Amino acid sequence: MHNLGHTRSSNRRDHLLLTPDTFIRTPLPGLSGGLAIVHVAPQAGAAFTQMTVEFEPKGTLTQGPTQRLIYVLEGELTLDEPGKTEPHTLVAGGYAYFPTDYPHTLTAVTKARVAVIDKPFLPLDPADQEALEVPYPWFLIGREPEIPATALNGDEDLQVRALLPDSISFDFACNTMTYAPGASLNQVEVHYMEHGLLMLEGGGIYRLGDSWYPTSSGDFIWMAPYCPQWFGAIGKKPAKYLIYKDFNRHTLV
């Protein structure tokens, strides 16, 4: 028997913790030579989908139904986009953002793992669009290690790197957060935004709602709006995660 049914995974009203021992892999339209682990989706109450796609060499992923952000966790891939004769090369820490209906093909050169976030785009009100030089988000590609880090609330032990521009044209944000050993958030956060979080390195303790969970690299967490949340890093190595939140839109849209 498999540990008599024991797991750290938990599904509550306002949060979800998924640990690698409970991951289920599935095929998806637009994905060949690989499988997807769908961590959270609208079926769970989320307004977005976040998954990890595992590729075999030469596996491909094509344009999805919504805007998309990808973040390479492991391996090497190429990215083809319109108007480019040479593909981009992406390795661990590389990422790209695609607006809705932006054609693209991601091809694995080696075995690879990629975090994928898909979210229906919420356009701004026409009056707000007129006030912006660029009212819609644009394609971009980058490397997370090359982004300047910012201390969260002035705490040098908490370093944030923003993958998307600081522009209201984008309706979500995606960052990495790195905690020095023993560092923690300075408050329990409760807010209207929801989160998708993938632990990249290290581990610690996460408060979600009224529960406290040990977390480690590879775990996924979904936090519903207004879920009380707090994290503290434990161990001798830094803890790091990739975190999504909906952003820049009125709550009544």
Disulfide bonds with the S-S distance in Angstrom:
none
